[in-house]
Amino acid sequence: MGLDKAQLERGGQTLLGKTARTLEEVAATVWLACGSEARYQDLGYPLVLDEEPGRGPLEGLRAGLERLQDEWLLAVACDMPALACELFAPLLSAAVEAHVDLVYYGGEDGNEPLCALYRRTVLPAVRASLEDGRHRMDSFWSGRRADGSPLVVRALAQHPHWVGNESPFQNVHTPADLAHSSSPPPSSRARS
């Protein structure tokens, strides 16, 4: 695109700013994974920096998990303008109900590893994937915990009305995508 998607504006706010404010409704702390250089300090959130540049979002996940003191990390991409906090309640419920290591949405439009909950137990598999040169966000899902047991991965079904352009997971790849992106559903604040 030639632009920093995080800084694209819609409705008077940047995509990154909107996503961070949405996450404040469900998370105790919001961090911004900003790559290997400090960016976005003006938003006032703590920054998480990659130790190794060029490894993409998986390196950001690793850096966040390394810093994490709680059990779970909610990872969300900033380039989904229709994302709303109601989407997080099912992820949180699935994490509480079952002994899983990660919970994500999956469906016709594919998997959403950047709208997912990751338990700290995935960290060894994330590290191994990065060391093997595999940088896709789902490259470690068949990995193992520190005790050698396989990761338990749970997919939540996307609602049929989310498929296509109305999807809250629709990514912005061009300014035209932003102009044509759907509006988020009315907010009914998720409680945790």
C-alpha positions as CSV (number, residue, x, y, z in Angstrom):
1,M,0.0,0.0,0.0
2,G,3.0,2.3,0.6
3,L,1.3,3.7,3.7
4,D,1.3,2.7,7.4
5,K,-2.1,1.1,7.6
6,A,-2.2,1.8,11.4
7,Q,-2.3,5.6,10.7
8,L,-5.1,5.5,8.1
9,E,-8.1,7.4,9.4
10,R,-11.8,6.5,9.4
11,G,-14.4,8.5,11.3
12,G,-11.8,11.0,12.7
13,Q,-9.6,8.4,14.3
14,T,-6.7,6.2,13.1
15,L,-7.3,2.4,12.7
16,L,-4.8,1.8,15.4
17,G,-6.4,4.2,17.8
18,K,-9.8,2.8,17.2
19,T,-8.6,-0.8,17.8
20,A,-6.8,0.2,21.0
21,R,-9.9,1.9,22.4
22,T,-12.0,-1.1,21.5
23,L,-9.6,-3.4,23.3
24,E,-9.7,-1.2,26.4
25,E,-13.3,-2.4,26.8
26,V,-12.2,-6.0,27.3
27,A,-8.6,-6.0,28.4
28,A,-7.0,-4.8,31.6
29,T,-3.9,-3.6,29.6
30,V,-3.4,-2.7,26.0
31,W,0.0,-3.0,24.4
32,L,1.0,-2.0,20.9
33,A,3.2,-4.4,19.0
34,C,5.0,-1.9,16.7
35,G,7.8,-3.9,15.1
36,S,11.4,-3.4,15.9
37,E,11.2,0.4,16.2
38,A,9.3,2.5,18.7
39,R,6.3,4.0,16.9
40,Y,2.9,5.3,18.0
41,Q,4.1,6.6,21.4
42,D,1.6,9.5,20.9
43,L,-1.3,7.2,21.7
44,G,0.0,6.6,25.2
45,Y,0.0,2.8,25.3
46,P,3.0,0.7,26.3
47,L,4.9,-0.5,23.3
48,V,6.1,-4.1,22.6
49,L,9.2,-4.2,20.4
50,D,10.4,-7.1,18.2
51,E,13.9,-8.3,19.1
52,E,14.4,-9.6,15.6
53,P,13.2,-7.5,12.7
54,G,11.6,-9.0,9.6
55,R,9.7,-11.8,11.4
56,G,6.3,-10.2,11.1
57,P,3.4,-10.5,13.5
58,L,4.6,-13.8,14.9
59,E,7.6,-12.0,16.4
60,G,5.3,-9.4,17.9
61,L,3.3,-12.3,19.5
62,R,6.5,-13.8,20.9
63,A,7.6,-10.4,22.3
64,G,4.1,-10.0,23.9
65,L,4.1,-13.5,25.4
66,E,7.6,-13.0,26.8
67,R,6.4,-9.8,28.5
68,L,3.1,-11.3,29.6
69,Q,2.5,-11.8,33.4
70,D,-1.1,-13.0,33.1
71,E,-2.2,-16.2,31.5
72,W,-3.7,-15.0,28.3
73,L,-2.8,-12.5,25.5
74,L,-5.5,-11.2,23.1
75,A,-3.8,-10.5,19.8
76,V,-5.7,-8.3,17.4
77,A,-4.6,-6.7,14.1
78,C,-5.2,-3.0,13.8
79,D,-6.4,-3.1,10.1
80,M,-9.9,-4.5,10.7
81,P,-12.1,-1.3,10.9
82,A,-15.4,-3.3,11.5
83,L,-14.0,-5.1,14.6
84,A,-16.2,-4.7,17.7
85,C,-15.8,-5.7,21.3
86,E,-18.7,-8.2,21.0
87,L,-16.4,-10.5,19.1
88,F,-14.1,-11.0,22.1
89,A,-16.7,-12.4,24.6
90,P,-17.0,-15.8,22.7
91,L,-13.2,-16.1,22.7
92,L,-13.0,-15.4,26.4
93,S,-15.8,-17.9,27.2
94,A,-14.1,-20.6,25.1
95,A,-10.9,-20.1,27.0
96,V,-12.6,-20.4,30.3
97,E,-14.7,-23.4,29.4
98,A,-12.0,-25.7,28.0
99,H,-8.4,-26.3,28.7
100,V,-7.0,-24.8,25.5
101,D,-3.9,-23.0,24.5
102,L,-5.3,-20.8,21.8
103,V,-8.8,-19.9,20.6
104,Y,-9.4,-18.2,17.3
105,Y,-12.2,-17.6,14.7
106,G,-12.2,-19.8,11.7
107,G,-14.6,-20.2,8.7
108,E,-15.2,-19.8,5.0
109,D,-13.0,-16.7,4.8
110,G,-10.2,-18.6,6.6
111,N,-8.6,-18.5,10.0
112,E,-8.2,-15.3,12.0
113,P,-5.0,-15.7,14.0
114,L,-4.9,-11.9,14.6
115,C,-8.2,-11.9,16.4
116,A,-7.3,-14.7,18.9
117,L,-6.5,-15.5,22.4
118,Y,-3.1,-17.1,23.2
119,R,-2.2,-18.8,26.5
120,R,1.4,-18.4,27.7
121,T,1.8,-22.1,27.1
122,V,2.2,-21.5,23.4
123,L,5.4,-19.6,23.9
124,P,7.8,-22.6,23.4
125,A,6.0,-23.5,20.1
126,V,6.2,-19.9,18.9
127,R,9.9,-19.7,19.7
128,A,10.5,-23.0,17.9
129,S,8.6,-21.9,14.8
130,L,10.6,-18.6,14.6
131,E,13.9,-20.5,15.1
132,D,12.9,-22.8,12.2
133,G,12.2,-19.7,10.0
134,R,8.5,-20.3,9.9
135,H,6.9,-16.9,10.5
136,R,3.2,-17.4,9.7
137,M,0.9,-16.8,12.6
138,D,-0.5,-20.3,12.4
139,S,2.9,-22.0,11.8
140,F,3.2,-23.1,15.5
141,W,-0.3,-24.4,16.0
142,S,0.7,-28.0,15.7
143,G,3.5,-27.4,18.2
144,R,4.0,-28.5,21.8
145,R,3.9,-27.0,25.3
146,A,7.1,-26.9,27.4
147,D,6.0,-30.3,29.0
148,G,6.0,-31.9,25.5
149,S,2.2,-32.3,25.2
150,P,0.6,-31.0,22.0
151,L,-1.1,-27.6,22.0
152,V,-4.8,-27.6,22.2
153,V,-6.2,-25.3,19.5
154,R,-9.9,-24.4,19.4
155,A,-11.6,-22.7,16.4
156,L,-14.8,-20.8,16.9
157,A,-17.2,-20.7,13.9
158,Q,-17.7,-17.4,12.3
159,H,-21.3,-16.4,11.9
160,P,-22.6,-16.8,8.4
161,H,-23.4,-13.1,8.1
162,W,-19.7,-12.3,8.7
163,V,-18.6,-13.8,5.4
164,G,-17.4,-11.4,2.7
165,N,-17.4,-7.7,2.8
166,E,-19.6,-7.5,5.9
167,S,-17.0,-9.5,7.9
168,P,-15.7,-7.8,11.1
169,F,-12.3,-9.4,10.1
170,Q,-12.1,-7.7,6.7
171,N,-8.6,-6.4,6.4
172,V,-7.7,-3.0,4.9
173,H,-5.1,-3.5,2.2
174,T,-5.7,-0.3,0.2
175,P,-7.3,3.1,0.8
176,A,-10.3,1.8,-1.3
177,D,-10.7,-1.1,1.1
178,L,-11.0,1.4,4.0
179,A,-13.6,3.5,2.1
180,H,-15.7,0.4,1.4
181,S,-15.3,-1.3,4.7
182,S,-18.5,-2.0,6.6
183,S,-19.4,-0.3,9.8
184,P,-19.1,-2.2,13.1
185,P,-22.3,-3.6,14.6
186,P,-23.7,-1.5,17.5
187,S,-21.6,-2.0,20.6
188,S,-23.0,-3.9,23.5
189,R,-19.9,-3.7,25.7
190,A,-18.5,-7.1,26.6
191,R,-17.9,-7.7,30.2
192,S,-15.1,-9.7,31.7
